[in-house]
Amino acid sequence: MKSVRSSPTAFRFDPTVKKALAVIADKDGRSMANMIEWLIKQHCEREGLGWPPAGAAPAAHTQSKTAKVAAKAPKAKKR
């Protein structure tokens, strides 16, 4: 399966929650971003939603740069 490039996302956390995230991520040898991903995946599995849950397919903007360039390129005129 081809990996999809992650997209930047910003969240605001209570400072205590952010510190707790840093502590548990460090304990698990993960980055904070990877810990959040792992926690979300675990929650979905535990709740019987599966992974990825229905309706969570990657958006069209995740297509490769090559595909984006090809889609924007002007079409050649026929002679």
N, C-alpha and C positions, 0 to 999 in steps of 0.2 A: 504494500500500500504506500502510495506516495505521501510523504509528509507535507503538511500544509504549514506555511510560515505563520507564526503567531502574530497577532495584531496587538499593538500597544493599548493598554487599558489603564485608566487611573481610578483609584478608589480613595475615599476618605475613611480612616479608621480612628476610633477612640484610641488615644495613646497607649492605654493599657492593653487593648486588643492587639495593637501593632507589636508591642513588646512580647506579648504571649506568642504571637505568630513567629516572631524572630527566635524565641526560645525553642519552640517545638520544631521549627524548621532546622535549626542548628543541631538539635538532639538527633534528628533523623538524617542529618547530612544532606539537607535539601536547601535550595534557595527559597525565599519567601514566596516567589511566584509559583515555583514548582510545588510547594506545600499547599497553596491554595488550589491549584489544579487537582492535586491528589485528593484533597479533602472533598472537593466537589464530585469527583468521580466516585469516591467511596460512598458518599451520601446517595448518589443516584443508584448505585448497585444495591445498597442497603434498603432503599425505598422501593426496589423492584422496578425502577425506571429503565434499567439497562444503561449501557454506554455505547455510543452517545444516545441520550434520550430522544424520543420521537420529536421532530421539529427542530432539532439542533444541528442540522446539516450545515456545512460551511457555506457562507454567503458567496455570491458570484464574484465579489471583489477579491477573493482569494486565488483567482486564476493566476497562472504564471505570467511573468513580465512579457515573455515571448508571445503568448496568446493575446495579451492586451495590445501590444504593438501591432500584431497582425490584424486585429480587429479595427484598429484606428487607421491603418495604412490606406491611402487612396487606391482604388481599384484601377488597374491598367486599362486604357482604352483599347477596344478592339479595332483592328485595321481592316 
